[in-house]
């Protein structure tokens, strides 16, 4: 039986088409939310983090943490397993696109139409034109980011699909019939080679998961029991990195041999950076003195600390509501919401974030007040960079200890 990977533009009836195909063929309908939930449950990851990795919304600290790559590597393992264990399935959504192109018994389908038709469909469902356009643009941006990330292609590129359904010209039943009729096409029939490629997909996914779990950011291919790791960013001690990658990969059950090779982007400007989950952490710097805080951020980057900068308390509070990080370095005297109020709200709404006060305007009374409000430490400008860095490490150690106690 042929499996199906299908997605659709907003307001193109893709889900309704998939449901008909599922009902008439007996193929199980697997939605993205099913994969997100299983991945989150098995690996103790946040479902929101997994969804964000696919949506294209930026991870501010990703150059240090590889959160996006790590999330996608975990998602791949679940997609690969489902393709192996539930081969008679329809993967509806974006995650079916993780299935490698060389697995030929997967029929790849897109349902799409022009914007005008989709707007009219949205209006027929009770939305205003503005509301419909907003939904369409949001959905199109998400799938554009996803296909750019995976394939460096636009989402509507015919090269990505076996069937493109024009939703403005084909009724739902006719579209479903077109898919059903093509399930038996010899071009997408199971073969021993394509079934072996599923096993390769599983093995590569598990190796990639292990590597990203150790802080590495690489691509993995597998051919039977042989694994190839592609290094796509420049590294100073390449042989040392290769040895480490091979050692990790060989620990994965089923791996017989491991080779490494240089990717096509290796000689571009990016430098390979391993994220150390034991020692590395994410810091938000909050200070309205722009030159000072930018210089501090650069100095921390040189010490492999992932630092992001905002310039006032309001930005800091919004960032805390939308991003995961462990440590905040906070100035007290800022326009608008000052450091005291920022500290109060952060400790109230995000008590796990440790806050280090770094100010040039404070006194002993301010210090006492901040520590009573829950600040981890109180430092005066100009603080020695080594003392500041050590204080951050101590704050992060407290965060980790608290997480371990809760686990």
N, C-alpha and C positions, 0 to 999 in steps of 0.2 A: 504494500500500500504506500502511496505517496503522501508525505507530510506537506503541510502548507504553512508558509509564512506570509501573513497578510497585514497590511496597514492601509489607512485611508486618510484623505484630507478631511478636515472638519466639515460636517454637513454633506457627506457624500454617501451615506447609508452603508458604510463599510461593515459595521457591526451587524446590521440586519442581514446583509449578504452572508457574512460568516456564520450566523446562526442557522440560516437555511441550509447552507452546505453541510454544517455539522449534523443537523437533523436528518438530512436525506442520505448522508454517507456513513453516519455513525462515528465520524471523526470527533475526537474530544476537543472542545474549545478551551484553549488555555489563554488567559488574559495576562497582560503585563502585571496587573495587581497580584495575581496568583504567584508569579515568580518573585516579585518584590517581597511578598509576605513570607514565602518559604526561605528566601535568602536571608532576610532579616532575622527570622526565627533560628535558623541553623547556625548562623555565624555571629549572632548577638550584635547585629548592626542596626542602625536606625533606618527605618523604611524611608524617611524623608531624605536621608543622605543618598540612598540608592536612586531614588527618583530624581534628585538634583543632578546626579552624575549623568543621567540620560538627557535631562532637559536642556543642558548646555549652560545653565546658570553657573557663573564662575565660582570656584572655590578660591577664596582670597589667598590662602596659604598653600595652594596646590604645588607650587614649584618646590616647596620643602617637604610637604606631606604625601604627595601623590594620592590624595584622597579619591580623586576621580578614577584614576587607573585601578586603585585597590577595589573600589566599589564595583567597577565593571568586571574585573577579574572574578570576583565572587559571584556576580550575576551569571557569568559564562558557565560556571560549574553547574548551576541549576538548570540553565537552558540545555546544556549538553546532556545532563542526566535525563531530563524529560524527553529529549529527542531519542535517547537510547531506550528508556524504559517505557515510554508511551509514544511509540513511533506513529501511531495512527491519530495524529493530532493536528489541530489548526492553531498556530501561534498567532494570535491577533494582537497587534500593537507594534511597538518599536523593538522589543527585545528579540523577536525572531530574526532580526537583521544581524544578530551576533553569530548566527549559524554560518560557517564558512561557505564560500561560493563553490568549493570543490565537493561539497556534499550534494550530489546532483539529484537525489530523489526528494528534494524539497521544492515544491512549486511556489514561486515567489510572485505575489499579487499586490497590485496597487489599485485602489479606487480613488479617482480624482475627477474634478471638473473645474471650470474657470470660476473666478471669484464671483462674478455676477450671479451665476447659477447657485452658488453656495450661499450667497446673501439671501436670495429669494427663498431657499430652503429654510434658512434660519428664521426668516420673517414668518414663514408658514408655521413654524413651531412656536410662535408667540413672541419673538424677539424684535426689537427695533433694528433698523438698518445699522445704526451705530454699534449696538450690542453684538450683532452678528459679525460685523467686520472685526470687532475687537477679538472675538473668539477665533475667527479665521486667522488673523494675523498672529495671534499668540501660538496657535497650533502649528502654523507654517514655520514660524521662527524656531520652534522646538525641533521639528523634524529636519529643518535645514541644518541646525547645529549638530544634530545626531549623525546625519549622513556625511556631513563634512568631516566630522571626527573619525568616522569609520572608513569612509571610502574616498574622501576628498572629491565628492560629487554632489550635485544638487539633488534634492529628494525626488524630483520628478523625472530624473534621468532614466530613459528606457533601458539602459544597460544594466540597471539594478533589478529588473523584473522579467518574469516570463510572460505575464499578462498585465496589461494596463486597461482598467475598466473605465470608460468615459461615463461617469455617473449622470451627466446631463443628457445623455443619448440612450441610456440603457436602463430599463426597469430593474428593480431588485431581483425579481425571479429570473429574468433573463441573464443577469450578471452571475447569479448563483449557478445557473445551468451551464454557463460558459466555463466556470471553474470546474464543475463536476465532470464535464466532458473532457477536460484536459488532464484530469487526474490519471487517466489511463495512457497518456502520451508516453511512448517509449523513451523520450528524451528525459523524463523525470521518473523513470522506473527504478526501483531498488536493484542494485547490483552488489556483488561481493565487494567491489572496490568502494562504492559509496557507503556501504555499511562499515567497512574498515575506516573510512574517513570520519565516521561518527566516533569510533573508538579513539582516533587521533585527536579529535576535537576535545573529548573528555580529558585525555592525558595532558594535552597542551593547556587546557583550562586549569587543571589542578597544579601544574608546574607554575603557571603564571600567578595563581593565587598564593602559592608558597613564596614566590619571589617578591610580590608586592607586599605580602605580609611581613617580609624582612626588610622592607623599606626600599626595594629596588623598583625601577621603572623601565621595563623592557618588554619586547614582544616575543611570543613563543610559538613555534610551529612544531608539529610532531608528524613523523612518518613511521607508523607501526610503533615500535618501542624506542625509536630514536628521536631525540629532541634537539631542536636548534633554537638557540637564544639569540635574538637580534638586538645588538646594542646600538641605539640611534643617537646617542649624545656623546660628545667628546669627554674622555676621562684621562687623567694624567698617568696613573698606574694601570694601564689596560690589562696586563697579564694578571695582576693581583685581583682585579675585578672579575676577570674571566674564571679564575680559580674559585672565587667565592660563589659565583653564579652556578658553576658546575656542581659544586659541593651541595648546594641547596637543592638543585634539580635532581641530582642522583638519589636524594633522600625520599623522593616521591615514589610510592609503589608503582611498579610497571615500567619505570625508566631503565633502559639498558645502556644507552650511551647518550652523551651530551656533547654538542659542538656549539661554538659561538661564532658569530660573524658580525661584521660592521654593517649598519644600515645606511640607507641613502642619505640620511640627514646628519650623519656622524660628524662631518666636517663643517657644519654650520656653527653659529655662534653659541648655542646652548652648551652648558657644561653639565656633565652627569653629576647628579647629587643623590646620594643615598640618604633616606630618612631613618634616623635611629629612634625607634619608638620608646626606647628606654631612657634616652638622654635628651631628645629634641622636644621642643614645645613651641606653642604658638602664642605670640605676645601682641597685645594691642597697645600702641603708644598714643596717649591723649595729651596734646599740648598745643596751645595756640601760637607758640613761637616756632614758626615754620622752619626756619633755617636750623635751629637747634634740633628739632625732632627728626627732620630728614637726615641730618648728619648722624644722629643716634641710631636711626634705623639702618643706615648703611654700615655702621660699625658693628651692629648686631648681626647683620647678614654675613659679615666676614667671619663671625664666630659661629656660623651655621644656626643662628636663631631666626626663626620665621617671624618677622616683625611687620605689622601693618600700622599705618598712621592715620589718625583722624585729628581734627583740629578744634573740637569743642565737645562739651558734654552731651549735647543732643545727638551728635553723630555717634558718640561712644555708646549711648543707650540703644540707639537703633541697631548698631553693629552687634551689640550683645544679644539682641533679640533674634538676629538672623544668622549669626555665625557661631561655630564651635571654636572656642579657644580657652586657654587655661589661665593666663596671667595678663593683668592690665597694669600698665605704668601710667599713673595719672597725676597731672599737674593740678594744683588747687585753684590758682587764680586764672580764670578764663571768663570771657564775655558770655552772657546768657546763663546757662546752667553751669554753676561753678563746680569745682572738684568735690566739695562736701556733699552737695546734692547728688552728683553723679555717683559717688561712693555709696550713699544711702540707698539709691535705687538699684544699683548693681547688686549689693549684698542682699537686698530684699527679694529681687526677682531672679538672681542668678548666684545663689550663695556659694556655688562650687568655684566660681572665678575668684582667684586670689588677686588682691589689689595692692600694688606698691605705690605709695605716694612719693613723687619726685618733684620737689618745689623749691623755688628760690625766694619765696615770700613768707614762709611759715615761721612759727615759733613753738616754744614748748607747750603752750596751751593747745595750739593746732595739732601738734603731734599727739597729745593725750586724747584729744577729741577723735582724731582719725582712728587711732588704735582701738578706742572704745566702740567705734562704729564698725569695726571688723577689718580694718586694713591689715595686711600682712606685715608691712614694714613702712617706715617713714624715713626718707632720705632727703638730704639737702643738695641742691645744685651748687656748684658743679660736682656731680658724684663721679668717683673713680669708676671707669668702665668695668674693671675687674670686680669691684665690690658690687656694682649694679648687676652684672651678669651672675655672680654667685648668689645674690639675693633672689634673682629670678629662678635659678636652679633650685634653691631651697623652697621657693613658693611652689614650683612644679612638683617637687618631691612630696609636698603636703597634699597637692591635688591627687597625685597617684595613690598615696596612702589612703586617702578618703575613698577613692574609687574601689580600691581593693577591699576595704572594710565593708562597703555596700554590696560587693559582688557575692 
